């Protein structure tokens, strides 16, 4: 069975990683949680949710996890059951923050006493705080990627950074999807009616988490605006370079038109073609071509097209 627990005189913390039917049946038998909530713990939920009962709260939050192989930020789910004397956390094993904190308390009596000597809401706050803090390095990484893209754009690597820009945009979109419901869930926890285990003094801590949630969202908004601006800049530079290439090719084509015209005329099989079969006929015809081409070059330069 994948159930670990830490128990003190005040409360019990049960932590489950990658739950199976066996662990869910154990919770159903010992805590009588609603079967729909338990069923939600067995499947990956893409959206956070919150449920309030007379003796416990149940809510689901998603947190970002960075896949080093694919360089993609994906969602990691954590489920919470909290009552007046217990906290139950269920995670999918991707984000190791909860497991690391659980191991820390299990191995360190001082930390266990510090975090598990009062209400379970204090422990819940610390878990949420650490999960939130784990998000900040990912935001910093995205910001570094944006700065790197900016430098590469103005180094003339516009075409090479197109995929990198799309990759960053995907991660920002994923982060926004993961974090967008946190504010509402935290507010519901603070405003819950089951005040018998939510002491009023703890609201100041959850206000701190709420402020951090807003700060994270503001950072994501800024990152979204920045990467969109750099994408537009990159596309403008690519378009400008393509227009320059097309302009140069068009000018070259126009300059060569007189030469092609003269060559076509003197390539006709007419009997009395001027300059043909005369001394220096090739040099004369070639001179006509060069004069016409030079005239077009001078004209384009005066028009500032070259």
C-alpha positions, 0 to 999 in steps of 0.5 A: 500500500502506498500510504505514508503517515506522520502522527503527532498529538495534534494531527495526522498527515497522510500522504499518498503517491500515485494512488490505486484502488487499494489506497482509495478503498482505505480512505473510504473505509477509515474516513468516509469521504464522498465517493465522487471525491475519491474517484476524482483522485484516481483520474487526472483532473485537468481543472482545479475544484473545491468541495465543502462538507460538514466535516472536511474540505476537499479540493484539487490544485494543479502545479507546474512540472518541468519535463527536462527531456521535452523542455515542456511545462506540464501540470502535476495534480495534488488532491487535498482532504482536510479535517479538524485533526488531519490532512490527506495529500494525494499526488501523482508523483511528478512534482516531488515537493509534497513528498520531499516535505513529508520526508523532511518532517518524518526525518526531522523531529524539530521540523515535525514539531514546528509544523504539526503542533497546531491546526492542520491548516498551518500544515496545509499552508506550509505545503501550499507555500512550498508548492508555490515557491517551486513555481518561481524557478520555472518562471525565472527559467521562462524569463531567461528563455525570453531574454535569450530569444531577444538577444538572438533576434537582434543578432540576425538569427530570426529564422532559428528562433521561430521554434524557440518562440513557439516553445516559450509561448506553449510553456507560458500558456500551460503555466497560465492554465495551471495557475489560473484557478488558484486564486479562486480556490484560495479564496474559497478556503479562506471563506469556507463556512466550516470555521470549526477547524479554520481559525481566523488568525490563519487567514493572514497566512492564506492572504500571503499565499493569495498575494503570491498567486496574484504576483505569479499571475502578473509575472505570467501576464508580463511574460505573455506580453513580452514574448508576443512583442518579440514574436511580432518583432521577429516576424517583422524582421523576417518579412523585412529581409524577405522584402529586401531580397525580393526588391533586389531580385526585382531590380536585377531582373529589370536591369537585365531586361534591356540586355535580353531584349537586345539579345533577342533582337539580334538573335533574329534570322533577318537578312539585313540586321544592322551591325551583324557581319561587320567588324567588331559587331559583337563588341558593338552589340555588347556595348549597347547592352552595357549602356542600357543596363548602366542607364537603368542602374543610374536611374534606380540609384537616383530613385534610391531603389538601390 
